[in-house]
Amino acid sequence: MPQLNPAPWLAILTFSWLIFLTVIPPKILAHSFPNEPTPHSTKAPKTDPWMWPWH
């Protein structure tokens, strides 16, 4: 039964994981965001009460 022979698929699995673990993570970690987030002020905004005209 050929599916029980680990020689062909074990090498493919090992090399594919080797590629995934050596090539892809540096590409993902080198990604930079074009818009860096700016910190907002810690002061709370002034809110006015909203008076509803109850009739």
HELIX and SHEET records of a PDB file:
HELIX    1   1 PRO A    2  LEU A    4  5                                   3    
HELIX    2   2 PRO A    6  THR A   22  1                                  17    
HELIX    3   3 ILE A   24  LEU A   29  1                                   6    
END                                                                             
